[in-house]
């Protein structure tokens, strides 16, 4: 994922397009309005409840941010990687020690 893709995702939608979780204004027919509201509600439930997709998107954003950070400041990125390895190693050591007792 490049920086341009991230900025395209964050940009505000145009006036012509609505998010799939929004109900369009100006619907006069009660039946059509109810259908639009149901469609928006189901889309919102899917967006909120689809954890694998949310985790995938969040990890892609984090990887893109880490790459930008590493490009801008490689020394700090290396230090952060070492610190992360120390923390993960410590957690594994504590868990192994607790399991062996």
GICORBEL-V381394 format. One line per field, one symbol per residue. ss: DSSP state (H for helix, E for strand, - for the rest). Layout:
ss = ???
This chain:
ss = --HHHHHHHH-------------------HHHHHHHHHHHHHHHHHHHH-HHHHHHHHHHHHHHHHHHHHHH-HHHHHHHHHHHHHHHHHHHHHHHHHHH-
